[in-house]
Amino acid sequence: MSDPTTIEPELRTEAPPIALRDADDNLSASFLDALVEAIEARDAARARELTEDLHEADLGDILEQLTSEQRPELIQLLGDAFDFTALTELDENTRVEILEDLPPETVAEGVRDLDSDDAVYILEDLDQAERDEILAQLPSVERVALTRSLDYPEESAGRRMQTEFIAVASFWTVGQTIDYMREAEDLPEAFHELFVVDPSFRLLGRVALDRLLRTRRNRKIADLVDENPHVVQATDELDDVARMFQRYNLISAAVVDEAGRLVGLMTIDDIVDVLEEAADKDIKRLGGVGDEEVSDRVWYIAKSRFPWLLINLGTALLASSVIGLFQDELQRMVALAVLMPIVASQGGNAGTQTMTVAVRALATRALGPHNALRVIGRELVVGLLNGLLFAAIVGGFAVFRFGVPDLGFVIAAAMMINLVAAALGGILIPLTLHKLKADPAIASGAFVTTVTDLVGFFSFLGFAALWFGFA
């Protein structure tokens, strides 16, 4: 019989795990609150418990949501459990801010565990002095490899290549190669092919991993070599490398220097990042915001946007001066003022559509001298067809709304002319800027809008003045 005064020990249960994301795939508020609480309490065990086994992309999202003070604190709490690959998921400003707040030895230790391409990506945005201080903490072999990559131009394959790869001699057997891969400790974590080099490390070809594993052990590697692999020069621009990967559906490609020596490897995950960055830049430039990031400071954002807003102001003043030429006509017929924005707005939208397609086609090299005339002709026909359709629609609306048949003919004619002008401006302006070595993504928008506004206002008000005989 148990003693009634005895108190049974309370059963302890572990707290249920907190979901990382909510139903909308956003980071859950409860998870972020729990992590911030652990950071403020300097609870390293709790911070590690919350972030263990997270993918670097999720860890990057978490860092984006934390404040500038909380980010380095979290990294210090996690210690060697923090995956520095997560920094590659951040925008440049946030990444640099974190690196500047961390001790150089901490950054150096984290960089040592990364693939060379990720390490270069993290270090390249730092000031030279800060970069040198971190590199000085690394062993000489790793320091030399990273320095060599950092010495290549910023938008080159050499800057983004991975220096971890497998290179073997042509006289090796399949068995020797397989034994080497089993025993070596410094191999890449994942690979799809081996490279064959001569004694001076010049590239002779490649051997696909699946073919190697299907071949008997006594066969020579020389018998398996693909002597015409797709090769990237270390100085090639990343955009050109990305187009090669797209064209030939590549997973990886060897990178060689000017002497043909194997120096690195480009992989499809690097190319996906290149394509994403290029698309991101094009979208931002079409909006006239350059390389702006959400983490940029107020003054930098205002300064970067000001020039294009100033250009737009100039084009708007030019358009208003055209309207001013017909101020008497506008005073005598209020309907002109009501309908005038319709013509300019439709022209602007049509011009933006054509311009967007043209800028993207120029960026992907789908539009060039060989097919420019054909594309211009196509856009001209599209402008005519849409001009006729919308001329009928807006002309009918004008007659119905104001009961003046002549006004319908005037706006219909102006609409057709402006949509044709928009189609031509949308294709010719990007082509001209590209020919002049200017970036069409940045400059096209303001010029196309100017064309459609000027043509729209002048054609509509000019036709009205002639048709109604305003004195």
Helices and strands as residue ranges (DSSP letters): H 29-40, H 44-51, H 56-65, H 70-78, G 79-81, G 84-89, H 92-101, H 104-112, H 116-123, H 128-135, H 140-150, H 157-160, E 167-169, H 174-183, E 193-197, E 203-208, H 209-213, G 221-223, E 231-233, H 238-248, E 252-256, E 262-267, H 268-286, H 298-324, H 327-332, H 334-363, H 372-402, H 405-435, H 440-468
